[in-house]
């Protein structure tokens, strides 16, 4: 075995020295970033800073990163020349497999739905339904999602009031998400994914508490996550040129991608920015000109249609524009950290500018600052003078650049650190409050619109509250990592690393949109599980065989 490995390495170096060095460098980069994730997370937990130990952390990550790189290169050398043939696949998915998978997933969710009946009425549901009731809409929350919840309430009002309406909404969302997951399983099966992996993914979809609770949660992030999964798998078909040669196959596929893009824009305000960023990245990538043009035009058409549809809804509902505070969450959090940590060290002129931004209430920042959540402080900032805000942010950053880095890393920690536990209690913890890993509290509605849960299966509810509110999973080794959203991000990073080594541009292009969504999340006010949900569903992508018919390998 040792001789074979040494022989493989020697032959690789002699036959393709450039390829060997390239793989070694890519492996070194992957290993370095992976261990830096743990080192930075530990540094924040122990010393509450990365900037203060930045050079040390970079140097420390080099050694384990190099060791992992060596192991990975040995694995590549061992497997060199043993790549299997591309599995056979059809152009259409198995409708039988799609239906059975979706039905089994849906059945597994029903007991949880009954336990939380009519729905997990949490997150932004109170605000959105309040807008529908008052007919005073804003674009802070996606208008289409607000309308769908409102329509469900209106349709079922005479049957059982708002409770029946939210039950209808939960049933529709469960059906949609189960259908999406069932289709994803059938699509992966079409492409030759091993059945045992599809069974694991199916069980994950059916019984993993995150999927069960979010399927019945009244938040737009759930539907958006399903749309992201559809978009990525359809985009894969486009990049692979997988469509029937009937003269209309490519057009039909492009229309599906375009429609999915439109609905993503209508369900998440950051989807448009992610799609535009994707177009820019694809434009500079080395992808065959025909495919590049097809992808760019299709996505741009979806962006334009999504913008027009959103503008039409806004005009029809006479909705007000949302506050720009959400987009400036990280800059506000950075300014807040500087004052909370160094308020007495700030020069008088700089402190005066901050006081103007905060309407004279600097001490509120010190009291409200939460290093993992920007919501408490962003409400304190005045946005009457945007130019003044930018000028102050830049001038403070020049002096306190390290604190800006620490503020951003602390706020986004749950998105990149596998061992992070701040995401499990971002708003609190415990079943009494309904806060924890996921929110299951029932939001308060005006008189006559109260949502009351009959709790048909109390023992099931107790079980799930212990998981998502009391966070008992934290005490179970290995299982606790399944609940960490960053785990799924690193699975996709590993997929990108392998794709880069294999020179598979299709796989890399496929990850551009998830990466763009990820970057928009890193600029948000907090890292919540519902924001990171798309990456949990996308874990099916690495299950698809590497070697499938491909038109654009380097």
C-alpha positions in Angstrom: 0.0 0.0 0.0 2.8 2.4 0.9 4.7 1.5 -2.2 1.7 2.1 -4.4 1.1 5.5 -2.9 4.7 6.6 -3.3 4.6 5.3 -6.9 1.4 7.2 -7.6 2.9 10.4 -6.2 6.1 9.9 -8.2 4.3 9.2 -11.5 2.0 12.2 -10.9 4.9 14.6 -10.4 6.8 13.2 -13.4 3.8 13.2 -15.7 2.0 16.4 -14.6 4.1 18.5 -12.3 2.0 21.6 -12.9 -1.2 19.7 -12.0 0.4 18.3 -8.9 1.5 21.7 -7.7 -1.9 23.2 -8.5 -3.6 20.5 -6.5 -1.2 20.9 -3.6 -1.8 24.7 -3.5 -5.6 24.2 -3.7 -5.4 21.7 -0.9 -3.3 24.0 1.2 -5.8 26.8 0.7 -8.7 24.6 1.7 -7.0 23.2 4.8 -5.8 26.7 5.9 -9.3 28.2 5.6 -10.9 25.2 7.4 -8.6 25.4 10.4 -8.7 29.2 10.4 -12.5 28.8 11.0 -11.8 26.9 14.3 -9.0 29.2 15.4 -11.0 32.4 14.8 -14.0 31.0 16.5 -11.9 30.0 19.5 -10.3 33.4 19.6 -13.7 35.1 19.7 -14.9 32.8 22.4 -11.7 33.2 24.5 -10.5 36.7 24.0 -13.5 38.4 22.1 -11.1 39.4 19.3 -9.5 38.2 16.2 -7.9 41.5 15.1 -5.8 41.6 18.2 -4.4 38.1 17.4 -4.7 38.2 13.6 -1.1 37.4 12.6 -0.8 34.7 15.2 -4.0 33.0 14.0 -2.8 33.1 10.4 0.5 31.5 11.3 -1.1 28.9 13.6 -3.5 27.8 10.8 -0.6 27.1 8.4 0.6 24.0 10.2 -2.6 21.9 10.4 -3.6 23.3 7.0 -0.4 21.9 5.5 -0.9 18.6 7.2 -4.4 18.3 5.8 -3.2 19.4 2.4 -0.7 16.5 2.5 -3.4 14.0 3.3 -5.6 15.3 0.6 -2.9 15.2 -2.0 -2.2 11.6 -1.1 -5.8 10.8 -1.5 -5.8 12.4 -5.0 -2.7 10.5 -5.9 -4.2 7.2 -4.7 -7.4 7.8 -6.7 -5.6 9.1 -9.8 -6.6 7.3 -12.9 -9.5 5.5 -11.2 -12.3 7.9 -12.1 -15.5 5.9 -12.9 -17.5 6.2 -16.1 -20.4 8.6 -16.3 -23.6 7.0 -15.1 -26.5 6.7 -17.5 -29.4 9.1 -16.9 -32.6 10.2 -18.6 -33.9 13.6 -19.5 -37.0 13.3 -17.3 -37.3 12.5 -13.6 -39.3 9.6 -12.2 -42.7 10.9 -11.4 -43.3 7.8 -9.2 -40.2 8.5 -7.1 -41.0 12.2 -6.9 -44.5 11.5 -5.6 -43.5 8.7 -3.2 -40.6 10.8 -1.8 -42.8 13.9 -1.3 -45.7 11.9 0.2 -43.4 10.2 2.8 -41.8 13.5 3.7 -45.1 15.2 4.1 -46.5 12.3 6.3 -43.5 12.6 8.6 -44.2 16.3 9.1 -47.9 16.0 10.0 -47.4 15.0 13.7 -45.3 18.0 14.2 -47.9 20.2 12.5 -50.6 18.8 14.8 -48.4 19.5 17.8 -48.0 23.2 16.8 -51.4 23.5 15.0 -52.3 25.7 13.3 -48.7 26.7 12.5 -45.5 28.0 14.2 -46.9 31.6 14.2 -43.5 33.3 14.8 -40.9 35.5 13.2 -42.5 38.3 11.2 -46.0 36.9 11.0 -47.5 39.4 13.4 -46.2 42.4 11.5 -47.1 41.0 8.1 -50.6 40.1 9.0 -51.0 43.4 10.7 -50.2 45.1 7.4 -52.8 43.0 5.6 -55.4 43.8 8.2 -54.8 47.5 8.2 -54.1 47.5 4.4 -51.0 49.6 5.2 -48.1 47.7 3.5 -44.4 48.2 3.4 -41.7 46.5 1.4 -39.7 45.7 4.5 -41.2 42.2 4.2 -41.9 40.7 0.8 -45.3 41.8 -0.3 -46.2 38.6 -2.1 -45.6 36.5 1.1 -47.6 39.0 3.1 -50.5 38.7 0.6 -50.4 34.9 0.6 -50.7 34.8 4.4 -53.5 37.4 4.2 -55.4 35.6 1.5 -55.3 32.4 3.5 -56.7 34.2 6.5 -59.4 35.9 4.4 -60.3 32.6 2.7 -60.7 30.7 5.9 -62.2 33.5 8.1 -65.8 32.2 8.0 -64.6 28.6 8.6 -62.4 29.1 11.6 -61.0 32.6 11.7 -57.3 33.4 11.7 -56.4 29.9 13.1 -58.0 28.2 10.1 -56.2 30.6 7.8 -52.8 29.9 9.3 -53.5 26.2 9.2 -54.2 26.5 5.4 -51.0 28.5 5.0 -49.0 25.8 6.8 -50.6 23.1 4.8 -49.8 24.9 1.5 -46.2 25.5 2.6 -45.7 21.9 3.8 -47.0 20.6 0.5 -44.7 22.9 -1.5 -41.6 22.1 0.5 -42.3 18.4 0.4 -42.8 18.6 -3.3 -39.5 20.5 -3.8 -37.6 17.9 -1.7 -39.2 15.0 -3.5 -38.4 16.5 -6.8 -34.8 17.1 -5.7 -34.5 13.4 -4.8 -35.9 12.3 -8.1 -33.6 14.7 -10.0 -30.5 13.4 -8.1 -31.7 9.9 -8.9 -32.0 10.8 -12.6 -28.4 11.9 -12.5 -27.2 8.6 -11.0 -26.8 9.5 -7.3 -26.4 6.3 -5.2 -29.6 5.2 -3.7 -28.2 4.9 -0.2 -27.3 8.6 -0.3 -30.8 9.5 -1.5 -32.3 7.5 1.3 -30.1 9.4 3.8 -31.2 12.7 2.3 -34.8 11.7 2.3 -34.7 10.7 6.0 -32.9 14.0 6.7 -35.7 15.9 5.0 -38.4 13.9 6.7 -37.2 13.7 10.4 -34.6 16.4 10.9 -36.3 18.9 13.3 -35.2 21.9 11.3 -37.1 20.8 8.3 -40.2 19.8 10.3 -40.4 23.0 12.3 -39.6 25.4 9.4 -42.1 23.6 7.1 -44.9 24.9 9.3 -43.3 28.3 10.2 -44.9 31.4 8.9 -41.7 32.9 7.4 -40.8 33.7 3.8 -37.3 32.2 4.3 -38.8 28.7 4.0 -40.3 29.1 0.5 -37.3 31.1 -0.6 -35.0 28.2 0.4 -37.1 25.8 -1.6 -36.9 28.1 -4.6 -33.1 28.3 -4.3 -32.9 24.5 -4.4 -35.0 24.5 -7.6 -33.0 27.3 -9.2 -29.6 25.6 -8.6 -30.8 22.2 -9.9 -32.4 23.8 -13.0 -29.3 25.9 -13.5 -27.3 22.7 -13.5 -29.4 21.3 -16.3 -28.7 24.5 -18.3 -24.9 24.4 -17.7 -24.8 20.7 -18.7 -27.0 21.3 -21.8 -29.4 18.7 -20.5 -32.7 19.2 -22.3 -34.5 17.3 -25.0 -33.4 18.2 -28.5 -37.0 18.9 -29.7 -36.4 22.6 -30.7 -38.1 23.9 -27.5 -36.2 22.1 -24.7 -33.7 24.9 -24.1 -36.4 27.5 -24.2 -38.6 25.7 -21.7 -35.7 25.2 -19.4 -34.8 28.9 -19.6 -38.4 29.9 -18.9 -38.4 27.7 -15.8 -35.2 29.3 -14.5 -36.5 32.8 -15.2 -39.8 32.1 -13.4 -37.9 30.7 -10.4 -35.7 33.8 -10.3 -38.8 36.0 -10.3 -40.3 34.2 -7.3 -37.0 34.3 -5.4 -36.9 38.1 -5.8 -40.6 38.3 -4.7 -39.9 36.2 -1.6 -36.6 37.7 -0.4 -35.4 41.2 -0.8 -31.7 40.2 -1.0 -32.4 37.7 -3.8 -32.1 40.4 -6.5 -28.6 41.5 -5.2 -27.5 37.9 -5.2 -28.7 37.3 -8.8 -27.0 40.5 -10.0 -23.7 39.4 -8.3 -24.1 36.0 -9.9 -24.4 37.5 -13.4 -21.2 39.6 -12.8 -19.3 36.5 -11.6 -20.5 34.3 -14.5 -19.6 37.0 -17.0 -15.9 36.8 -16.0 -15.8 33.0 -15.7 -14.3 30.7 -18.3 -17.5 29.2 -19.5 -18.3 28.4 -23.2 -19.7 31.6 -24.8 -23.0 30.1 -25.8 -23.8 28.8 -22.3 -22.5 32.0 -20.6 -24.8 34.1 -22.8 -27.7 31.8 -22.2 -27.3 31.9 -18.4 -26.7 35.7 -18.2 -29.7 36.5 -20.5 -32.0 34.1 -18.6 -31.1 35.4 -15.2 -31.2 39.1 -16.3 -34.7 38.4 -17.7 -35.7 37.0 -14.4 -34.2 40.1 -12.6 -36.1 42.5 -14.8 -39.4 40.6 -14.5 -38.9 40.3 -10.8 -38.3 44.0 -10.4 -41.3 44.9 -12.5 -43.5 42.4 -10.6 -42.3 43.8 -7.3 -42.9 47.4 -8.5 -46.4 46.4 -9.7 -47.3 44.9 -6.3 -45.9 48.0 -4.5 -48.0 50.3 -6.7 -51.1 48.2 -6.5 -50.9 48.1 -2.7 -49.7 51.7 -2.3 -46.9 50.2 -0.2 -44.2 52.3 1.5 -40.5 51.6 0.9 -38.7 49.7 3.7 -36.0 51.4 5.8 -32.4 51.3 4.6 -31.3 50.3 8.1 -31.4 46.5 7.2 -28.8 47.0 4.5 -26.6 49.0 6.9 -26.8 46.6 9.8 -23.1 45.7 9.8 -21.8 49.3 9.5 -24.1 50.3 12.4 -22.9 47.3 14.4 -19.3 48.3 13.8 -19.9 51.8 15.0 -21.8 50.5 18.0 -18.9 48.2 19.0 -16.4 51.0 18.8 -18.4 53.2 21.2 -19.3 50.3 23.5 -15.7 49.2 23.8 -13.8 52.5 23.4 -16.3 55.2 24.2 -13.8 57.1 26.4 -11.0 56.9 23.9 -12.9 58.4 20.9 -11.7 61.9 19.9 -14.3 64.7 20.8 -14.9 65.6 17.1 -15.6 61.9 16.2 -17.8 61.5 19.3 -19.8 64.5 18.2 -20.5 63.0 14.9 -21.6 59.8 16.5 -23.9 61.7 18.9 -25.5 63.4 15.9 -26.2 60.0 14.3 -27.7 58.7 17.5 -29.9 61.7 18.2 -27.8 62.6 21.2 -28.2 59.2 23.0 -24.8 57.7 23.0 -25.3 55.7 26.2 -28.1 53.8 24.6 -25.6 52.2 22.4 -23.5 51.0 25.3 -26.5 49.5 27.0 -28.1 47.9 23.9 -25.0 46.6 22.1 -25.2 42.8 21.5 -22.2 41.4 19.6 -24.2 38.8 17.8 -27.3 40.9 17.0 -27.5 44.3 15.3 -31.2 44.8 15.8 -31.0 46.5 19.2 -28.6 49.2 18.0 -29.7 49.8 14.4 -32.9 51.3 15.6 -31.0 54.0 17.5 -29.3 55.4 14.4 -30.8 58.4 12.5 -30.7 58.1 8.7 -31.6 61.7 8.0 -28.1 62.4 6.7 -26.8 59.3 4.7 -23.7 61.2 3.6 -22.9 62.1 7.1 -23.4 58.4 8.2 -20.9 57.2 5.5 -18.4 59.9 6.4 -18.6 59.1 10.1 -18.3 55.3 9.4 -15.2 55.8 7.3 -13.5 58.2 9.8 -14.1 55.9 12.7 -13.0 52.9 10.8 -9.7 54.4 10.0 -8.9 54.6 13.7 -10.6 51.4 14.9 -10.2 49.1 11.9 -9.6 46.0 14.1 -12.9 46.6 16.0 -14.7 46.8 12.7 -13.3 43.3 11.8 -14.2 41.9 15.2 -17.7 43.4 15.0 -18.4 41.8 11.6 -16.9 38.4 12.7 -18.9 38.3 15.9 -22.2 39.2 14.2 -21.7 36.6 11.4 -20.1 33.9 13.5 -22.9 31.4 13.1 -22.5 31.5 9.3 -18.9 30.3 9.3 -17.9 28.8 12.7 -18.9 25.1 13.0 -18.7 25.2 16.8 -20.6 28.4 17.3 -23.4 28.3 19.8 -24.5 31.9 19.7 -27.0 31.1 16.9 -28.8 28.7 19.3 -29.8 31.5 21.6 -29.7 34.7 19.6 -33.0 36.0 21.0 -33.0 33.9 24.2 -33.4 30.3 25.2 -36.1 28.1 26.8 -39.5 26.8 26.1 -41.1 29.4 28.4 -40.2 32.1 25.9 -40.3 30.0 22.7 -36.9 31.2 21.8 -33.8 29.1 21.2 -32.3 27.4 18.1 -35.6 28.1 16.3 -38.4 30.5 17.3 -41.7 28.7 18.2 -43.3 31.5 20.2 -46.8 32.5 19.1 -46.8 36.2 18.3 -49.4 38.5 19.8 -52.2 39.7 17.5 -54.9 42.3 18.0 -58.2 41.4 19.7 -60.3 39.2 17.5 -57.2 38.0 15.6 -55.5 35.9 18.3 -53.8 32.7 17.2 -54.4 30.0 19.8 -52.9 26.5 19.6 -55.0 23.5 20.8 -51.8 21.5 21.1 -53.2 18.2 19.8 -50.1 16.2 20.5 -48.5 17.7 23.7 -45.9 15.0 24.1 -44.6 15.7 20.5 -44.6 19.4 21.3 -42.6 18.8 24.5 -40.1 16.7 22.6 -39.5 19.4 19.9 -39.4 22.2 22.4 -36.6 20.4 24.2 -34.7 20.4 20.9 -35.4 23.8 19.4 -36.0 25.9 22.5 -34.0 24.2 25.3 -31.2 23.2 22.8 -30.7 19.7 24.3 -28.9 18.7 21.0 -25.9 20.7 22.2 -25.1 17.9 24.7 -25.1 15.2 22.0 -21.6 14.8 20.5 -21.5 14.8 16.6 -25.3 15.3 16.4 -24.8 18.9 17.6 -22.8 19.6 14.4 -25.8 18.6 12.3 -27.6 21.6 13.8 -24.8 24.0 12.9 -25.6 25.9 9.7 -21.9 26.4 9.1 -21.5 22.6 8.8 -23.5 22.7 5.6 -21.6 25.8 4.3 -18.3 23.9 4.8 -19.7 20.9 3.0 -20.4 23.1 0.0 -16.9 24.7 0.4 -15.4 21.2 0.2 -17.5 20.5 -2.9 -16.1 23.7 -4.5 -12.6 22.6 -3.6 -13.0 19.2 -5.2 -14.6 20.8 -8.2 -11.7 23.2 -8.6 -9.2 20.3 -8.4 -11.1 18.4 -11.0 -11.4 21.5 -13.2 -15.2 21.2 -13.3 -16.4 24.7 -14.2 -20.0 23.5 -14.2 -19.9 22.7 -10.5 -18.1 25.9 -9.7 -20.6 28.0 -11.6 -23.4 26.1 -9.9 -22.2 27.4 -6.5 -22.0 31.1 -7.6 -25.6 31.9 -6.6 -25.5 30.2 -3.2 -22.2 32.1 -2.6 -23.9 35.3 -3.6 -26.8 34.6 -1.2 -24.2 33.8 1.5 -22.5 37.2 1.0 -25.8 39.0 1.4 -26.4 37.1 4.6 -23.0 38.2 5.9 -24.2 41.8 5.7 -27.4 41.2 7.6 -28.3 42.1 11.2 -27.8 38.6 12.6 -27.2 35.0 11.6 -30.4 33.0 12.1 -31.1 29.4 11.1 -33.9 30.4 8.8 -31.5 32.7 6.9 -29.1 29.8 6.5 -31.7 27.2 5.6 -31.0 27.2 1.8 -27.5 25.7 2.5 -29.0 22.9 4.5 -31.2 21.9 1.6 -28.4 22.2 -1.0 -26.4 19.5 0.7 -27.9 17.2 -1.9 -25.7 18.8 -4.6 -22.5 17.0 -3.5 -24.4 13.7 -3.7 -24.7 13.9 -7.4 -21.9 11.9 -9.2 -18.9 14.0 -10.2 -18.5 12.5 -13.6 -21.7 13.2 -15.5 -21.9 14.2 -19.2 -20.4 17.7 -19.2 -19.9 20.2 -22.1 -17.5 22.5 -20.3 -14.6 20.8 -18.5 -11.3 22.6 -18.7 
